[in-house]
Amino acid sequence: MYDASRFEARAHSGQTDRSLVDSPSNRIEPLVATQAAAFLWVYDDARCLLSDRGYCQPIEEAAHMSMSFNLCSNAFIVYAFFDMAVLLRDRASPEFLCEALEARAQLPQATINVTLTRMT
C-alpha cells in the first residue's frame, strides 16, 4: 500500500532543505494564484502507459508544472498546476488581471478542473 505521508515527509520544496511538511504555509499561500487541473486517461485494456516512476515536467519556462503517473494497468492521470498571472499574461489587461487574482483569493475554496478521456 502506498503511504502518501511518507512521500510528503521526504519531499523537499527545492528552495530550502526543509521538508514541505515543516512549513505548510509555504505550500498553501502560492495556491491562491494557481489553477489546478487533472486529466485522467482510461483505456479499455491493460497496457504499459507511463514509466513506473511517472513524470514531473515544468511547462513554459517552469511557470507551470505537470505530474503524470499510472493509477492502474489501464489508467493514468496528469495533474497540472498553472500560475494564473503567467497563464493570463498578454490575454487580459494588467488591471483586469490584478482584480481577477484578488477576487480569486477571496474564494472560500480552490477549484480543480477535471477532464476524463476514455480510449477504446
Secondary structure as GFF3:
##gff-version 3
##sequence-region A 1 120
A	DSSP	alpha_helix	4	10	.	.	.	ID=ss1
A	DSSP	three_ten_helix	20	22	.	.	.	ID=ss2
A	DSSP	alpha_helix	24	28	.	.	.	ID=ss3
A	DSSP	three_ten_helix	29	33	.	.	.	ID=ss4
A	DSSP	beta_strand	34	43	.	.	.	ID=ss5
A	DSSP	beta_strand	55	59	.	.	.	ID=ss6
A	DSSP	beta_strand	64	72	.	.	.	ID=ss7
A	DSSP	beta_strand	75	83	.	.	.	ID=ss8
A	DSSP	alpha_helix	84	88	.	.	.	ID=ss9
A	DSSP	alpha_helix	94	105	.	.	.	ID=ss10
A	DSSP	beta_strand	112	119	.	.	.	ID=ss11
###
